[in-house]
Amino acid sequence: MPAVQNAADAAQGATLLGLDRIPEAQPWLETGPFWSSLDRATAELDPPFGVLSLDALRHNAHDMLRRAGGTPIRVASKSIRVRSVIEELLQLPGYRGVLGYTLAEALWLAETVDDVVVGYPTVDRAAIRHLATSPELAARVTIMVDSPAQLDVVDAVLPPALRENIRVCLELDASWNSAVLGHIGVLRSPVHDADAAASLAQYIEGRPGFTLVGMMAYEAQIAGVGDRPVGKPLDGAVKRWMQSQSIEELHARRAAAVAAVRRIADLEFVNGGGTGSLESTHEDGSVTEIGAGSGIFGGHLFDNYSRFTPAPAASFAMSIVRRPAPDTATILGGGWIASGPPAPDRLPKIVWPAGLSLAPRESAGEVQTPVTGRAARTLRPGDRVWMRHTKSGELAEHLNDYALVDGDTVVGTTPTYRGEGKAFL
């Protein structure tokens, strides 16, 4: 079975993944035939294993471009964590650069990618030293800041006279302070308005050894919150109202902040949004690119959106190993839980066979996961259960590689970060 092993295999990876092709059909819309076809295609593989359905992957890659409406997409690597996929996306017109999640990861990706923005501040001294002593990496990698203290960390590693100039991106807080609902969004940057952004930009510009090249504002309350939660119509109505109000407020505030900073620094880019906000972020004229990646693999978190429905490109299979009762079968493992507020929507979603449910008092466990329901009565040791992870990139932390399925055939494998010996966070 051919494999995409590392960056040196980029050309082979392009051949195997074929993301430049738009699929003619959408077989995943008929869930039974789709999952049974994946099961047959991978019959020779021993669980646990992960699969990338290439037709679904291709569909998602092109549908994201459609939704972005011509605004370039910066690939959010944490939502993929497969270098071959990241690199092939960057070969498609409309995808430009990577949004990384740690500096160590950014430096690794920058061996083959010429534009990586680290989406979170860094205090990794070894990685900072590596960045600061390499002219090539310093030209390719941009770090995130929202405070002078983060610049102090860099200077404590190497002062400006002994290092390369460091490219920085200023993060603007995109959360919404609602008079009715309180703080809505994630707790990221303390820089909330145009005055604060301009003040920090002025400080960065006056500080030796740093160049302000970009701004970022991630609207998690829009991009990362499904507005059509299954079985919760009232909750969905509240979220749609919240998002409409937040979009209006953010677009005005972000535009003012960007304009204020542009009077101080010559910005190369303004990054915003995510998979769930491609349409609305595209409408903000102050944004020059959208950071997105989760929609490429299509974790089941994105089943709860009204604006789009990604194809289930990534999935995983686990084995039945015992039957503790006539109506119960037990999976070996299965507790691949997603980060975020502990709740049922962080659990893996069983997708095949149909008619299975997690046992309420045990749920998805580290070493065993009992399942019940009508289909459990016919499952036997050695049978498989197919699942989807809540999120997209986190699944890769459990897998060394993905099997690549094209149509009804396994055409190769491609390593995850873990499979390449990397664990960044």
C-alpha positions as a Markdown table, in Angstrom:
| # | Residue | x | y | z |
|---|---|---|---|---|
| 1 | Met | 0.0 | 0.0 | 0.0 |
| 2 | Pro | 1.6 | 3.3 | -1.0 |
| 3 | Ala | 2.1 | 5.9 | 1.7 |
| 4 | Val | 2.8 | 9.6 | 2.0 |
| 5 | Gln | 5.6 | 9.5 | 4.5 |
| 6 | Asn | 6.8 | 13.1 | 4.9 |
| 7 | Ala | 7.3 | 16.4 | 3.2 |
| 8 | Ala | 9.7 | 14.9 | 0.6 |
| 9 | Asp | 6.7 | 12.9 | -0.6 |
| 10 | Ala | 4.6 | 16.0 | -1.4 |
| 11 | Ala | 4.3 | 15.1 | -5.1 |
| 12 | Gln | 3.2 | 11.6 | -4.3 |
| 13 | Gly | 0.7 | 13.0 | -1.8 |
| 14 | Ala | -0.8 | 15.2 | -4.4 |
| 15 | Thr | -1.3 | 12.1 | -6.6 |
| 16 | Leu | -2.9 | 10.1 | -3.8 |
| 17 | Leu | -5.2 | 12.9 | -2.4 |
| 18 | Gly | -6.2 | 14.5 | -5.7 |
| 19 | Leu | -7.7 | 17.6 | -4.0 |
| 20 | Asp | -7.8 | 19.4 | -7.3 |
| 21 | Arg | -10.6 | 17.2 | -8.4 |
| 22 | Ile | -14.2 | 18.0 | -7.6 |
| 23 | Pro | -16.2 | 14.7 | -7.0 |
| 24 | Glu | -19.1 | 14.1 | -9.4 |
| 25 | Ala | -21.3 | 12.4 | -6.8 |
| 26 | Gln | -21.9 | 12.8 | -3.0 |
| 27 | Pro | -22.2 | 9.2 | -1.8 |
| 28 | Trp | -22.2 | 10.2 | 1.9 |
| 29 | Leu | -25.7 | 11.6 | 1.5 |
| 30 | Glu | -27.0 | 8.0 | 1.6 |
| 31 | Thr | -25.5 | 7.1 | 4.9 |
| 32 | Gly | -26.1 | 3.3 | 4.9 |
| 33 | Pro | -24.4 | 2.6 | 1.6 |
| 34 | Phe | -21.6 | 5.1 | 2.3 |
| 35 | Trp | -20.6 | 3.5 | 5.6 |
| 36 | Ser | -21.0 | -0.1 | 4.5 |
| 37 | Ser | -18.8 | 0.8 | 1.4 |
| 38 | Leu | -16.1 | 2.1 | 3.7 |
| 39 | Asp | -16.4 | -1.0 | 5.8 |
| 40 | Arg | -15.9 | -3.2 | 2.8 |
| 41 | Ala | -13.1 | -1.2 | 1.4 |
| 42 | Thr | -11.1 | -1.5 | 4.7 |
| 43 | Ala | -12.0 | -5.1 | 5.4 |
| 44 | Glu | -8.3 | -6.2 | 5.6 |
| 45 | Leu | -7.4 | -3.5 | 8.2 |
| 46 | Asp | -7.4 | -4.3 | 11.9 |
| 47 | Pro | -9.1 | -1.6 | 14.1 |
| 48 | Pro | -8.6 | 0.8 | 15.6 |
| 49 | Phe | -7.8 | 2.8 | 12.4 |
| 50 | Gly | -8.8 | 6.1 | 10.9 |
| 51 | Val | -10.0 | 6.7 | 7.3 |
| 52 | Leu | -10.0 | 9.7 | 5.0 |
| 53 | Ser | -12.7 | 9.4 | 2.3 |
| 54 | Leu | -11.0 | 11.2 | -0.5 |
| 55 | Asp | -14.2 | 12.2 | -2.4 |
| 56 | Ala | -15.6 | 13.7 | 0.9 |
| 57 | Leu | -12.3 | 15.5 | 1.4 |
| 58 | Arg | -12.3 | 16.9 | -2.1 |
| 59 | His | -15.9 | 18.1 | -1.7 |
| 60 | Asn | -15.1 | 19.9 | 1.6 |
| 61 | Ala | -12.0 | 21.5 | 0.2 |
| 62 | His | -13.9 | 23.0 | -2.7 |
| 63 | Asp | -17.1 | 23.8 | -0.8 |
| 64 | Met | -15.1 | 25.9 | 1.7 |
| 65 | Leu | -13.7 | 27.9 | -1.2 |
| 66 | Arg | -17.2 | 28.5 | -2.5 |
| 67 | Arg | -18.4 | 29.6 | 0.9 |
| 68 | Ala | -15.4 | 32.0 | 1.3 |
| 69 | Gly | -16.5 | 33.8 | -1.8 |
| 70 | Gly | -13.0 | 34.6 | -3.1 |
| 71 | Thr | -11.5 | 35.6 | 0.3 |
| 72 | Pro | -8.3 | 33.5 | 0.7 |
| 73 | Ile | -8.4 | 30.7 | 3.3 |
| 74 | Arg | -5.4 | 30.3 | 5.6 |
| 75 | Val | -5.3 | 26.6 | 6.6 |
| 76 | Ala | -5.8 | 26.1 | 10.3 |
| 77 | Ser | -3.4 | 23.3 | 11.0 |
| 78 | Lys | -4.8 | 22.3 | 14.4 |
| 79 | Ser | -8.0 | 21.2 | 12.7 |
| 80 | Ile | -6.1 | 18.8 | 10.4 |
| 81 | Arg | -2.7 | 17.7 | 11.8 |
| 82 | Val | -1.8 | 15.8 | 8.6 |
| 83 | Arg | 1.0 | 17.5 | 6.8 |
| 84 | Ser | 0.2 | 16.0 | 3.3 |
| 85 | Val | -3.3 | 17.3 | 3.5 |
| 86 | Ile | -2.1 | 20.8 | 4.6 |
| 87 | Glu | 0.4 | 20.9 | 1.8 |
| 88 | Glu | -2.0 | 19.8 | -0.9 |
| 89 | Leu | -4.6 | 22.3 | 0.2 |
| 90 | Leu | -2.0 | 25.0 | -0.3 |
| 91 | Gln | -1.7 | 23.9 | -3.9 |
| 92 | Leu | -5.3 | 24.8 | -4.6 |
| 93 | Pro | -6.0 | 28.4 | -5.7 |
| 94 | Gly | -7.8 | 30.1 | -2.9 |
| 95 | Tyr | -5.8 | 28.5 | 0.0 |
| 96 | Arg | -2.9 | 30.6 | 1.2 |
| 97 | Gly | -0.6 | 30.1 | 4.1 |
| 98 | Val | -1.0 | 28.2 | 7.4 |
| 99 | Leu | -2.4 | 29.2 | 10.8 |
| 100 | Gly | -0.5 | 27.1 | 13.2 |
| 101 | Tyr | -1.1 | 26.5 | 16.9 |
| 102 | Thr | 2.4 | 26.4 | 18.5 |
| 103 | Leu | 5.7 | 27.9 | 17.4 |
| 104 | Ala | 7.4 | 24.5 | 17.4 |
| 105 | Glu | 4.8 | 23.2 | 14.9 |
| 106 | Ala | 5.2 | 26.4 | 12.8 |
| 107 | Leu | 8.9 | 25.9 | 12.6 |
| 108 | Trp | 8.5 | 22.3 | 11.5 |
| 109 | Leu | 5.9 | 23.2 | 8.9 |
| 110 | Ala | 8.0 | 26.2 | 7.7 |
| 111 | Glu | 10.6 | 23.7 | 6.4 |
| 112 | Thr | 8.3 | 23.4 | 3.4 |
| 113 | Val | 5.6 | 26.1 | 3.8 |
| 114 | Asp | 6.7 | 29.7 | 3.3 |
| 115 | Asp | 4.0 | 31.5 | 5.3 |
| 116 | Val | 3.0 | 30.3 | 8.8 |
| 117 | Val | 1.2 | 32.4 | 11.4 |
| 118 | Val | 1.2 | 31.1 | 14.9 |
| 119 | Gly | -2.4 | 31.5 | 16.2 |
| 120 | Tyr | -1.5 | 31.7 | 19.9 |
| 121 | Pro | 1.2 | 33.5 | 21.8 |
| 122 | Thr | 4.4 | 31.6 | 22.6 |
| 123 | Val | 6.8 | 31.3 | 25.5 |
| 124 | Asp | 8.7 | 28.3 | 24.1 |
| 125 | Arg | 12.3 | 29.5 | 24.6 |
| 126 | Ala | 13.9 | 26.8 | 22.5 |
| 127 | Ala | 11.6 | 27.4 | 19.6 |
| 128 | Ile | 12.1 | 31.2 | 20.0 |
| 129 | Arg | 15.8 | 30.8 | 19.8 |
| 130 | His | 15.5 | 28.5 | 16.7 |
| 131 | Leu | 13.3 | 31.2 | 15.0 |
| 132 | Ala | 15.5 | 34.1 | 16.0 |
| 133 | Thr | 18.7 | 32.6 | 14.7 |
| 134 | Ser | 17.4 | 31.5 | 11.3 |
| 135 | Pro | 17.0 | 34.1 | 8.6 |
| 136 | Glu | 14.8 | 31.8 | 6.5 |
| 137 | Leu | 12.5 | 30.8 | 9.4 |
| 138 | Ala | 12.2 | 34.4 | 10.6 |
| 139 | Ala | 11.0 | 35.4 | 7.1 |
| 140 | Arg | 8.4 | 32.6 | 7.0 |
| 141 | Val | 7.0 | 32.5 | 10.5 |
| 142 | Thr | 4.9 | 35.2 | 12.3 |
| 143 | Ile | 4.1 | 35.0 | 16.0 |
| 144 | Met | 1.0 | 36.2 | 17.8 |
| 145 | Val | 1.0 | 39.0 | 20.4 |
| 146 | Asp | -1.6 | 40.8 | 22.5 |
| 147 | Ser | 0.7 | 42.3 | 25.2 |
| 148 | Pro | 4.2 | 43.8 | 25.6 |
| 149 | Ala | 5.0 | 41.0 | 28.0 |
| 150 | Gln | 5.1 | 38.5 | 25.1 |
| 151 | Leu | 7.7 | 40.6 | 23.4 |
| 152 | Asp | 9.7 | 40.6 | 26.7 |
| 153 | Val | 9.8 | 36.8 | 26.5 |
| 154 | Val | 11.4 | 37.0 | 23.1 |
| 155 | Asp | 14.0 | 39.6 | 24.1 |
| 156 | Ala | 14.9 | 37.6 | 27.2 |
| 157 | Val | 15.9 | 34.7 | 24.9 |
| 158 | Leu | 17.9 | 36.9 | 22.6 |
| 159 | Pro | 18.1 | 40.7 | 22.5 |
| 160 | Pro | 17.5 | 42.4 | 19.1 |
| 161 | Ala | 21.2 | 43.0 | 18.4 |
| 162 | Leu | 21.8 | 39.2 | 18.5 |
| 163 | Arg | 18.9 | 37.9 | 16.5 |
| 164 | Glu | 16.8 | 38.2 | 13.4 |
| 165 | Asn | 13.9 | 40.6 | 13.3 |
| 166 | Ile | 10.7 | 38.9 | 14.5 |
| 167 | Arg | 7.4 | 39.2 | 12.5 |
| 168 | Val | 4.4 | 39.7 | 14.8 |
| 169 | Cys | 0.6 | 39.6 | 14.4 |
| 170 | Leu | -1.6 | 41.6 | 16.8 |
| 171 | Glu | -4.7 | 39.8 | 18.1 |
| 172 | Leu | -7.9 | 41.7 | 18.5 |
| 173 | Asp | -10.5 | 40.3 | 20.9 |
| 174 | Ala | -13.5 | 39.3 | 18.7 |
| 175 | Ser | -15.9 | 38.3 | 21.5 |
| 176 | Trp | -19.2 | 40.1 | 22.1 |
| 177 | Asn | -20.1 | 41.8 | 25.4 |
| 178 | Ser | -23.8 | 41.5 | 25.3 |
| 179 | Ala | -26.0 | 43.6 | 27.6 |
| 180 | Val | -28.4 | 40.6 | 27.7 |
| 181 | Leu | -26.2 | 37.5 | 27.6 |
| 182 | Gly | -22.9 | 38.9 | 29.1 |
| 183 | His | -19.6 | 37.9 | 27.6 |
| 184 | Ile | -20.0 | 35.7 | 24.5 |
| 185 | Gly | -17.0 | 34.1 | 22.9 |
| 186 | Val | -13.6 | 32.9 | 24.0 |
| 187 | Leu | -11.2 | 34.5 | 26.4 |
| 188 | Arg | -8.3 | 35.3 | 24.2 |
| 189 | Ser | -6.8 | 38.8 | 23.7 |
| 190 | Pro | -7.3 | 41.7 | 26.1 |
| 191 | Val | -7.2 | 44.1 | 23.1 |
| 192 | His | -10.8 | 44.8 | 22.5 |
| 193 | Asp | -11.2 | 48.2 | 20.7 |
| 194 | Ala | -9.6 | 50.5 | 18.2 |
| 195 | Asp | -7.8 | 52.6 | 20.8 |
| 196 | Ala | -6.3 | 49.6 | 22.5 |
| 197 | Ala | -5.2 | 48.1 | 19.2 |
| 198 | Ala | -3.6 | 51.4 | 18.0 |
| 199 | Ser | -1.8 | 51.7 | 21.4 |
| 200 | Leu | -0.3 | 48.3 | 21.1 |
| 201 | Ala | 0.6 | 48.7 | 17.5 |
| 202 | Gln | 2.4 | 52.0 | 18.3 |
| 203 | Tyr | 4.3 | 50.2 | 21.0 |
| 204 | Ile | 5.3 | 47.3 | 18.7 |
| 205 | Glu | 6.4 | 49.7 | 16.0 |
| 206 | Gly | 8.7 | 51.5 | 18.4 |
| 207 | Arg | 10.2 | 48.4 | 19.8 |
| 208 | Pro | 13.5 | 47.3 | 18.2 |
| 209 | Gly | 13.7 | 43.8 | 16.8 |
| 210 | Phe | 10.0 | 43.4 | 15.9 |
| 211 | Thr | 7.9 | 44.2 | 12.8 |
| 212 | Leu | 4.1 | 44.3 | 13.0 |
| 213 | Val | 2.8 | 42.6 | 9.8 |
| 214 | Gly | -0.7 | 41.4 | 10.6 |
| 215 | Met | -3.9 | 41.4 | 12.7 |
| 216 | Met | -6.2 | 38.6 | 13.7 |
| 217 | Ala | -9.6 | 38.4 | 15.3 |
| 218 | Tyr | -11.3 | 35.0 | 15.7 |
| 219 | Glu | -15.1 | 35.2 | 16.2 |
| 220 | Ala | -15.5 | 31.9 | 18.0 |
| 221 | Gln | -19.1 | 32.6 | 19.0 |
| 222 | Ile | -20.0 | 32.6 | 15.3 |
| 223 | Ala | -17.4 | 30.3 | 13.7 |
| 224 | Gly | -17.4 | 27.6 | 16.4 |
| 225 | Val | -21.1 | 27.6 | 17.6 |
| 226 | Gly | -23.7 | 25.6 | 15.7 |
| 227 | Asp | -26.9 | 27.6 | 15.1 |
| 228 | Arg | -29.1 | 24.5 | 14.4 |
| 229 | Pro | -28.5 | 22.1 | 17.3 |
| 230 | Val | -30.3 | 18.8 | 16.7 |
| 231 | Gly | -33.5 | 18.6 | 18.7 |
| 232 | Lys | -33.1 | 22.0 | 20.3 |
| 233 | Pro | -35.1 | 24.5 | 18.2 |
| 234 | Leu | -35.3 | 27.2 | 20.9 |
| 235 | Asp | -31.6 | 27.0 | 21.6 |
| 236 | Gly | -31.0 | 27.4 | 17.9 |
| 237 | Ala | -33.2 | 30.5 | 17.6 |
| 238 | Val | -31.3 | 32.1 | 20.5 |
| 239 | Lys | -27.9 | 31.3 | 18.9 |
| 240 | Arg | -29.0 | 32.7 | 15.5 |
| 241 | Trp | -30.1 | 35.9 | 17.2 |
| 242 | Met | -26.8 | 36.1 | 19.2 |
| 243 | Gln | -24.8 | 35.5 | 16.0 |
| 244 | Ser | -26.6 | 38.1 | 14.0 |
| 245 | Gln | -26.1 | 40.7 | 16.7 |
| 246 | Ser | -22.5 | 39.8 | 17.2 |
| 247 | Ile | -21.7 | 39.9 | 13.5 |
| 248 | Glu | -23.0 | 43.4 | 13.2 |
| 249 | Glu | -21.1 | 44.6 | 16.3 |
| 250 | Leu | -17.8 | 42.9 | 15.3 |
| 251 | His | -17.7 | 44.1 | 11.7 |
| 252 | Ala | -17.9 | 47.7 | 12.8 |
| 253 | Arg | -15.4 | 47.3 | 15.7 |
| 254 | Arg | -13.0 | 45.2 | 13.7 |
| 255 | Ala | -13.1 | 47.7 | 10.8 |
| 256 | Ala | -12.3 | 50.6 | 13.1 |
| 257 | Ala | -9.5 | 48.7 | 14.8 |
| 258 | Val | -7.9 | 47.7 | 11.5 |
| 259 | Ala | -8.1 | 51.2 | 10.1 |
| 260 | Ala | -6.5 | 52.5 | 13.3 |
| 261 | Val | -3.6 | 50.0 | 13.1 |
| 262 | Arg | -3.1 | 50.6 | 9.3 |
| 263 | Arg | -2.4 | 54.2 | 10.1 |
| 264 | Ile | 0.5 | 53.0 | 12.1 |
| 265 | Ala | 1.8 | 49.9 | 10.4 |
| 266 | Asp | 1.8 | 48.5 | 6.8 |
| 267 | Leu | -0.2 | 45.3 | 7.4 |
| 268 | Glu | 0.3 | 42.4 | 5.1 |
| 269 | Phe | -2.9 | 40.6 | 6.2 |
| 270 | Val | -5.9 | 40.8 | 8.5 |
| 271 | Asn | -7.1 | 37.3 | 9.5 |
| 272 | Gly | -10.6 | 36.5 | 10.8 |
| 273 | Gly | -13.2 | 33.8 | 11.0 |
| 274 | Gly | -13.3 | 30.1 | 10.9 |
| 275 | Thr | -15.1 | 27.2 | 9.2 |
| 276 | Gly | -18.5 | 28.2 | 10.7 |
| 277 | Ser | -18.3 | 31.8 | 9.7 |
| 278 | Leu | -16.8 | 31.8 | 6.2 |
| 279 | Glu | -19.8 | 33.6 | 4.7 |
| 280 | Ser | -20.1 | 36.4 | 7.3 |
| 281 | Thr | -16.4 | 36.9 | 7.6 |
| 282 | His | -16.1 | 37.2 | 3.9 |
| 283 | Glu | -18.6 | 40.1 | 4.1 |
| 284 | Asp | -16.3 | 42.1 | 6.4 |
| 285 | Gly | -14.3 | 44.3 | 4.1 |
| 286 | Ser | -11.5 | 44.8 | 6.7 |
| 287 | Val | -10.6 | 41.1 | 6.5 |
| 288 | Thr | -8.1 | 40.0 | 3.9 |
| 289 | Glu | -8.1 | 36.2 | 4.7 |
| 290 | Ile | -10.1 | 33.7 | 6.7 |
| 291 | Gly | -8.5 | 31.1 | 9.0 |
| 292 | Ala | -10.3 | 27.7 | 8.6 |
| 293 | Gly | -9.6 | 24.0 | 8.7 |
| 294 | Ser | -12.2 | 22.0 | 10.6 |
| 295 | Gly | -14.6 | 21.8 | 7.6 |
| 296 | Ile | -12.0 | 19.9 | 5.7 |
| 297 | Phe | -12.4 | 16.7 | 7.8 |
| 298 | Gly | -15.9 | 17.5 | 8.9 |
| 299 | Gly | -16.1 | 16.5 | 12.6 |
| 300 | His | -19.7 | 15.9 | 13.7 |
| 301 | Leu | -19.7 | 19.2 | 15.7 |
| 302 | Phe | -20.5 | 20.8 | 12.3 |
| 303 | Asp | -23.7 | 18.8 | 11.9 |
| 304 | Asn | -25.3 | 21.6 | 13.9 |
| 305 | Tyr | -25.0 | 24.4 | 11.4 |
| 306 | Ser | -27.7 | 25.8 | 9.1 |
| 307 | Arg | -25.3 | 27.5 | 6.7 |
| 308 | Phe | -23.5 | 24.4 | 5.5 |
| 309 | Thr | -23.1 | 20.6 | 6.0 |
| 310 | Pro | -19.6 | 19.2 | 5.5 |
| 311 | Ala | -19.1 | 15.7 | 4.2 |
| 312 | Pro | -17.8 | 13.2 | 6.9 |
| 313 | Ala | -14.3 | 12.9 | 5.4 |
| 314 | Ala | -12.6 | 11.6 | 8.6 |
| 315 | Ser | -13.9 | 8.7 | 10.6 |
| 316 | Phe | -12.6 | 5.8 | 12.6 |
| 317 | Ala | -13.4 | 2.1 | 13.2 |
| 318 | Met | -13.3 | 0.2 | 16.4 |
| 319 | Ser | -13.7 | -3.6 | 17.2 |
| 320 | Ile | -16.4 | -5.4 | 19.1 |
| 321 | Val | -14.7 | -7.7 | 21.6 |
| 322 | Arg | -17.4 | -9.0 | 24.0 |
| 323 | Arg | -21.1 | -9.3 | 24.6 |
| 324 | Pro | -22.0 | -8.7 | 28.3 |
| 325 | Ala | -25.7 | -9.0 | 27.7 |
| 326 | Pro | -28.1 | -10.0 | 24.9 |
| 327 | Asp | -28.8 | -6.4 | 24.0 |
| 328 | Thr | -25.3 | -5.1 | 24.6 |
| 329 | Ala | -21.9 | -5.3 | 22.8 |
| 330 | Thr | -18.7 | -3.8 | 23.9 |
| 331 | Ile | -16.1 | -1.9 | 21.8 |
| 332 | Leu | -12.4 | -2.1 | 22.7 |
| 333 | Gly | -11.6 | 1.6 | 23.4 |
| 334 | Gly | -13.7 | 4.3 | 21.9 |
| 335 | Gly | -13.4 | 7.1 | 24.4 |
| 336 | Trp | -11.8 | 9.6 | 22.1 |
| 337 | Ile | -13.3 | 12.6 | 23.7 |
| 338 | Ala | -13.1 | 16.1 | 22.3 |
| 339 | Ser | -11.9 | 19.2 | 24.1 |
| 340 | Gly | -14.3 | 21.9 | 25.3 |
| 341 | Pro | -17.0 | 22.1 | 28.0 |
| 342 | Pro | -17.8 | 18.5 | 29.1 |
| 343 | Ala | -21.1 | 17.5 | 27.5 |
| 344 | Pro | -22.6 | 14.8 | 25.3 |
| 345 | Asp | -21.6 | 16.8 | 22.2 |
| 346 | Arg | -17.9 | 16.1 | 23.0 |
| 347 | Leu | -18.4 | 12.3 | 22.6 |
| 348 | Pro | -17.7 | 10.4 | 19.4 |
| 349 | Lys | -20.8 | 9.9 | 17.3 |
| 350 | Ile | -21.6 | 6.3 | 16.3 |
| 351 | Val | -22.5 | 6.2 | 12.6 |
| 352 | Trp | -22.5 | 2.6 | 11.6 |
| 353 | Pro | -24.2 | 0.2 | 12.1 |
| 354 | Ala | -27.3 | 2.2 | 12.5 |
| 355 | Gly | -29.3 | 1.8 | 15.7 |
| 356 | Leu | -26.5 | 1.8 | 18.3 |
| 357 | Ser | -26.3 | 4.0 | 21.4 |
| 358 | Leu | -23.8 | 4.5 | 24.1 |
| 359 | Ala | -24.6 | 2.9 | 27.5 |
| 360 | Pro | -25.8 | 6.0 | 29.6 |
| 361 | Arg | -24.0 | 5.0 | 32.8 |
| 362 | Glu | -20.7 | 4.1 | 31.1 |
| 363 | Ser | -20.6 | 6.1 | 27.9 |
| 364 | Ala | -17.4 | 6.2 | 25.8 |
| 365 | Gly | -14.5 | 4.7 | 27.8 |
| 366 | Glu | -10.7 | 4.7 | 27.6 |
| 367 | Val | -10.5 | 0.9 | 27.2 |
| 368 | Gln | -14.1 | -0.1 | 26.6 |
| 369 | Thr | -17.3 | 1.3 | 25.3 |
| 370 | Pro | -20.5 | -0.7 | 25.7 |
| 371 | Val | -23.2 | 0.0 | 23.0 |
| 372 | Thr | -26.9 | -0.9 | 23.1 |
| 373 | Gly | -29.8 | -0.8 | 20.7 |
| 374 | Arg | -31.3 | -3.1 | 18.2 |
| 375 | Ala | -28.1 | -3.4 | 16.2 |
| 376 | Ala | -26.2 | -4.5 | 19.3 |
| 377 | Arg | -28.1 | -7.8 | 19.4 |
| 378 | Thr | -26.5 | -9.0 | 16.2 |
| 379 | Leu | -22.9 | -7.7 | 16.8 |
| 380 | Arg | -20.3 | -10.3 | 17.5 |
| 381 | Pro | -16.6 | -10.2 | 18.5 |
| 382 | Gly | -14.6 | -9.1 | 15.5 |
| 383 | Asp | -17.4 | -6.9 | 14.0 |
| 384 | Arg | -16.7 | -3.2 | 13.6 |
| 385 | Val | -18.4 | 0.0 | 14.8 |
| 386 | Trp | -17.7 | 3.2 | 12.8 |
| 387 | Met | -17.5 | 6.6 | 14.6 |
| 388 | Arg | -16.9 | 10.3 | 13.9 |
| 389 | His | -15.0 | 12.5 | 16.2 |
| 390 | Thr | -16.6 | 15.7 | 17.5 |
| 391 | Lys | -13.7 | 17.8 | 16.2 |
| 392 | Ser | -11.5 | 17.5 | 13.2 |
| 393 | Gly | -7.9 | 17.7 | 14.1 |
| 394 | Glu | -8.0 | 16.0 | 17.5 |
| 395 | Leu | -8.7 | 12.6 | 16.0 |
| 396 | Ala | -5.1 | 12.6 | 14.6 |
| 397 | Glu | -3.7 | 12.5 | 18.2 |
| 398 | His | -5.0 | 8.9 | 18.4 |
| 399 | Leu | -3.7 | 7.7 | 15.1 |
| 400 | Asn | -0.3 | 7.3 | 13.4 |
| 401 | Asp | -1.9 | 7.5 | 10.0 |
| 402 | Tyr | -5.1 | 7.6 | 8.0 |
| 403 | Ala | -6.1 | 5.0 | 5.4 |
| 404 | Leu | -7.0 | 6.8 | 2.2 |
| 405 | Val | -10.2 | 5.5 | 0.5 |
| 406 | Asp | -10.9 | 6.5 | -3.0 |
| 407 | Gly | -14.3 | 5.2 | -4.1 |
| 408 | Asp | -14.4 | 1.7 | -2.8 |
| 409 | Thr | -10.6 | 1.1 | -2.6 |
| 410 | Val | -7.9 | 1.8 | -0.1 |
| 411 | Val | -5.3 | 3.6 | -2.2 |
| 412 | Gly | -2.6 | 4.3 | 0.4 |
| 413 | Thr | -2.0 | 5.8 | 3.8 |
| 414 | Thr | -0.8 | 9.2 | 5.0 |
| 415 | Pro | 0.8 | 9.9 | 8.4 |
| 416 | Thr | -0.6 | 12.2 | 11.0 |
| 417 | Tyr | 1.6 | 14.5 | 13.1 |
| 418 | Arg | 1.8 | 11.7 | 15.6 |
| 419 | Gly | 2.8 | 9.3 | 12.9 |
| 420 | Glu | 5.7 | 11.6 | 12.0 |
| 421 | Gly | 6.7 | 11.6 | 15.7 |
| 422 | Lys | 5.3 | 15.0 | 16.5 |
| 423 | Ala | 3.2 | 16.0 | 19.5 |
| 424 | Phe | 3.0 | 19.7 | 19.8 |
| 425 | Leu | 0.4 | 20.4 | 22.5 |
